[in-house]
Amino acid sequence: MADPKRAITRDIVPDEGVVSRAERWRAGEEPPARAEGLGVSFKTPKGLRLAGELLVPEGPGPHPVVVVAGAGVGGKASPESRALAQTLCAQGMAAFLFDWTGCGDSEGDRAQCNPGQQLEDMRAAVEALGAFDELDGTRVALAGLGSGVPAATRAGAEDPRIRALVLIAPDPEAAAAGAAPPRVPVLRLTDAREAARAATWLRKQMA
């Protein structure tokens, strides 16, 4: 019987293509083309099952990994999150996408998806990485997009396993207001279309 961890279909799109596709998706001109990864589930301390997806690059591992915290209810299906994940894979890093509690394919009530719960979800996602031999647990980074910025910032400040943070929002400083100062290198971007810049910077941080 085949190892389900190896049943991963990779569809890595060059960054320029990802950007143009994301623009067409937003304009309603083209349906999202999914880069299929390994569908996984993991649980929060409250016992809720969260849906995730792991995209792994070609080549021998273990690979550094970036947990991508998407904005709003889009989670792992949002074009911006998937564009970043694909670009990370193209540069040799794995990407772990997930849906917040009560959103997408995850369990729970959407009303539960508040900042405190999002932080709990982010912690659970980082813990889930330990189940995969393909991943290097000593080289973990977080990327927060939009409303995912606060949870990424707080998790990065408290978890010694995190090596770097990318925060993408119209005003990253304001989005992270109230969180403890990051103890790791941080790249703040205002446009999700800067996926290539984010991936190149992360690769250097986790070398």
C-alpha positions as CSV (number, residue, x, y, z in Angstrom):
1,M,0.0,0.0,0.0
2,A,1.4,3.4,-1.0
3,D,2.5,5.8,1.8
4,P,-0.2,8.5,1.9
5,K,2.5,11.0,2.8
6,R,4.0,10.5,-0.7
7,A,0.8,10.9,-2.6
8,I,1.4,14.5,-3.3
9,T,0.7,16.1,-6.7
10,R,2.8,19.2,-7.2
11,D,1.8,22.0,-9.6
12,I,4.4,24.7,-9.1
13,V,3.6,27.9,-11.1
14,P,6.3,30.5,-11.6
15,D,5.7,33.6,-9.6
16,E,4.8,35.8,-12.6
17,G,2.1,33.3,-13.5
18,V,0.8,33.1,-10.0
19,V,0.4,36.9,-9.8
20,S,-1.4,37.2,-13.2
21,R,-3.7,34.3,-12.2
22,A,-4.5,35.9,-8.9
23,E,-5.4,39.1,-10.7
24,R,-7.7,37.2,-13.1
25,W,-9.3,35.3,-10.2
26,R,-10.1,38.6,-8.4
27,A,-11.5,40.0,-11.7
28,G,-13.7,36.9,-12.1
29,E,-12.1,36.1,-15.4
30,E,-10.6,32.7,-14.5
31,P,-11.5,30.1,-11.8
32,P,-8.8,29.3,-9.3
33,A,-6.5,26.4,-10.4
34,R,-5.6,24.5,-7.3
35,A,-2.1,23.3,-6.7
36,E,-3.0,20.1,-4.9
37,G,-1.0,19.1,-1.9
38,L,-1.4,16.6,0.9
39,G,-4.8,17.1,2.6
40,V,-4.4,16.7,6.4
41,S,-6.3,17.4,9.6
42,F,-5.2,18.3,13.1
43,K,-6.9,19.2,16.3
44,T,-7.0,22.3,18.5
45,P,-6.7,21.9,22.3
46,K,-10.5,22.2,22.4
47,G,-10.7,19.1,20.2
48,L,-11.9,20.8,17.0
49,R,-10.6,19.3,13.8
50,L,-9.0,21.8,11.5
51,A,-8.4,21.2,7.8
52,G,-4.9,21.8,6.4
53,E,-2.9,21.2,3.2
54,L,0.8,20.6,2.9
55,L,2.7,21.5,-0.3
56,V,6.2,20.0,-0.5
57,P,8.9,20.9,-3.0
58,E,10.7,18.5,-5.3
59,G,14.0,17.1,-4.1
60,P,15.2,15.4,-0.9
61,G,14.1,16.6,2.4
62,P,13.6,17.4,5.2
63,H,12.6,20.8,4.0
64,P,12.1,24.1,5.8
65,V,8.5,24.9,6.1
66,V,6.3,28.1,6.3
67,V,2.9,28.0,8.0
68,V,0.7,30.4,6.0
69,A,-2.1,32.1,8.0
70,G,-4.6,33.4,5.4
71,A,-6.8,36.3,5.7
72,G,-10.5,36.0,6.7
73,V,-12.5,32.9,5.9
74,G,-10.6,32.1,2.6
75,G,-7.9,30.2,4.5
76,K,-6.1,27.6,2.4
77,A,-8.3,28.2,-0.7
78,S,-7.6,32.0,-1.0
79,P,-5.7,32.9,-4.2
80,E,-3.2,35.0,-2.2
81,S,-2.3,32.2,0.2
82,R,-2.0,29.7,-2.6
83,A,0.1,32.1,-4.6
84,L,2.6,32.4,-1.7
85,A,2.6,28.7,-1.1
86,Q,3.4,27.9,-4.7
87,T,6.2,30.4,-4.7
88,L,7.6,29.0,-1.5
89,C,7.7,25.5,-3.1
90,A,9.3,26.9,-6.2
91,Q,12.2,28.1,-4.0
92,G,12.6,24.8,-2.1
93,M,10.4,25.4,1.0
94,A,7.3,23.5,2.1
95,A,4.1,25.4,2.8
96,F,1.4,24.5,5.3
97,L,-2.0,26.1,4.7
98,F,-5.0,25.7,6.9
99,D,-8.5,26.9,7.6
100,W,-9.3,28.8,10.8
101,T,-11.9,27.4,13.3
102,G,-15.4,27.6,11.8
103,C,-14.1,28.5,8.3
104,G,-13.6,26.5,5.1
105,D,-13.4,22.8,5.8
106,S,-12.6,23.1,9.5
107,E,-14.9,22.3,12.4
108,G,-16.5,24.9,14.7
109,D,-18.7,27.9,14.5
110,R,-17.5,30.9,12.5
111,A,-18.4,33.1,15.4
112,Q,-15.6,31.3,17.3
113,C,-13.0,32.7,14.8
114,N,-11.8,35.5,17.0
115,P,-8.2,36.6,17.7
116,G,-7.8,34.3,20.7
117,Q,-9.0,31.3,18.8
118,Q,-6.8,32.2,15.8
119,L,-3.8,32.2,18.0
120,E,-4.8,28.8,19.3
121,D,-5.3,27.5,15.7
122,M,-1.8,28.8,14.7
123,R,-0.2,27.1,17.7
124,A,-1.9,23.8,16.7
125,A,-0.8,24.2,13.1
126,V,2.8,24.5,14.2
127,E,2.5,21.5,16.4
128,A,1.1,19.5,13.5
129,L,4.3,19.9,11.5
130,G,6.0,17.3,13.7
131,A,4.0,14.5,12.1
132,F,5.8,14.8,8.7
133,D,9.2,13.4,8.0
134,E,9.5,15.7,4.9
135,L,9.7,18.7,7.2
136,D,12.6,20.2,9.2
137,G,11.2,21.1,12.5
138,T,14.2,23.3,13.3
139,R,13.5,25.6,10.3
140,V,10.0,26.9,10.7
141,A,8.6,30.3,9.7
142,L,5.2,32.0,9.8
143,A,3.5,34.1,7.2
144,G,0.4,36.1,8.2
145,L,-1.8,37.7,5.5
146,G,-4.3,40.4,6.4
147,S,-6.3,39.3,9.5
148,G,-3.8,36.4,9.9
149,V,-1.1,38.9,10.9
150,P,-2.0,39.2,14.7
151,A,-1.9,35.4,15.2
152,A,1.3,35.0,13.3
153,T,2.9,37.8,15.2
154,R,1.9,36.5,18.6
155,A,2.9,32.9,17.8
156,G,6.3,34.1,16.5
157,A,7.0,36.0,19.6
158,E,6.3,33.0,22.0
159,D,7.5,29.9,20.1
160,P,11.3,29.3,20.0
161,R,10.9,27.1,17.0
162,I,10.0,30.0,14.7
163,R,12.9,31.4,12.7
164,A,11.3,34.3,10.8
165,L,8.0,36.1,10.2
166,V,6.5,37.6,7.1
167,L,3.5,39.9,7.7
168,I,1.5,41.0,4.7
169,A,-1.3,43.6,5.1
170,P,-2.1,47.1,3.9
171,D,-0.6,48.3,7.3
172,P,1.3,45.5,8.9
173,E,2.3,47.5,11.9
174,A,-1.3,48.4,12.7
175,A,-2.4,44.8,12.1
176,A,0.1,43.5,14.7
177,A,-0.7,46.2,17.3
178,G,-0.8,44.9,20.8
179,A,1.3,41.8,20.1
180,A,4.6,41.2,21.9
181,P,7.6,42.5,20.0
182,P,8.9,39.9,17.6
183,R,12.1,38.1,18.7
184,V,12.9,36.9,15.2
185,P,13.6,38.7,11.9
186,V,10.4,40.2,10.3
187,L,9.6,41.2,6.8
188,R,6.6,43.5,6.5
189,L,4.9,43.8,3.1
190,T,1.9,45.8,2.0
191,D,1.0,43.7,-1.1
192,A,0.3,40.0,-1.3
193,R,1.6,40.1,-4.9
194,E,5.1,40.4,-3.5
195,A,5.2,36.6,-3.0
196,A,8.6,36.3,-4.8
197,R,10.2,38.8,-2.5
198,A,8.8,37.1,0.6
199,A,10.0,33.7,-0.5
200,T,13.5,34.8,-1.4
201,W,13.8,36.5,2.0
202,L,12.5,33.5,3.9
203,R,14.9,31.2,2.1
204,K,17.8,33.3,3.3
205,Q,16.5,33.3,6.9
206,M,16.2,29.5,7.0
207,A,19.4,28.7,5.2
